[in-house]
Amino acid sequence: MTTENHPTEPRLLPWPSPDGKPCYLISDGDGRISDLADDIEELQLDLASEILTHSRLMLSAAEPPRPVELRFVAYRLAESLHDALRVAESRGRRLP
């Protein structure tokens, strides 16, 4: 992954800059920001799993969901998919 404590590529962080652009970290993979990014990625993936479970339950219920409920869950699913793809991209870049 690194050569002489120099990263091979900056790490894509799981949050955007204030203007919405990607944020990157240049480090040896050890430190507070790396640990924070790891924790946030884990939270994002856990939340995506919860939202997926909730949406499946909602869609399989005997009574169909109202349009406002469908819009809400669709928005959350899209948000979670975006986060999961960002995590996958970040982790994929760090594979040997």
N, C-alpha and C positions, 0 to 999 in steps of 0.2 A: 504494500500500500504506500509506503513512504520510503524515501531513500535519504539516509543521513538526517532524519528528522525534518525533511522537507516534503510537503505533500505533493502527490503527483498531479492533483487537480483540486481546485477549491470545492468545498462542500456546499451544496445547495441547502439552504436552511429552510425549515418548515414554515416560515413566515415571510411576508413581503415587506419591502421598504415602505415608508410612509406614503410614497407616491405610487405604490402598487408594483414596483419592479422587483425581480428576484434578488434575494440577499444571499451572499456567499461568505464562507468562513475559510480563511487560510490558516491551517494549524496542523499539528502532528496528530490530531484526532483525540487529544487528551486535554481536558480543561473544562472550565465552567460553562462556556458557551456550547461546547460539544455535548456536555452532559445535559444542559437545558434543551438543546435541539433533540437529543435522544428521548428525553421525557415528553416533549411536546409531540414528537412523532408517535410515540406509544399512545398518548392520549387521543390523538387524531384517529388512529386506527381502531382503538377501542370504541370511540364515539361512532365511527362509521359502522362498526359491527352492531351496535345498539340501534342505530337508525335503520339499518337493514332489517333487523329482527322486528322492530316496530312497524315498518312499512309492510312487511309480509303478513303480520297479524292483522293489520288494518285492511289489507286487500283481500284477505281470506275470511273476513268476518261475514256473518249472515246478512247484516245490513250494509249496503254499499256506503262507502265514505262520501261525505259531502264534498262539493268542488273546492271549498276553501281548505278542507283537510288534505285533499289530493295535491293542491298547489303547495301547501306548506311542506308536506313530506317530499314532494318532487324537488323543491328548492333545497331542502336539507340533504337529500340523496345526491344532488348535483354538487353541492358544497363538499360533501364527504368524499365523493369520487375525485374531485379536484385535489383535495388534500392527500388522498391515498396515491394518486398518480404522482404527485410531487414527492412523496416519501419514496415511492418505487424508483423514480428518476434519481433522487439523491443517493439512495442505497445502491442502485445499479452502477452509478458512476464510481462508487468506491470499491466495487468488486475487483479482485485481481485479474 
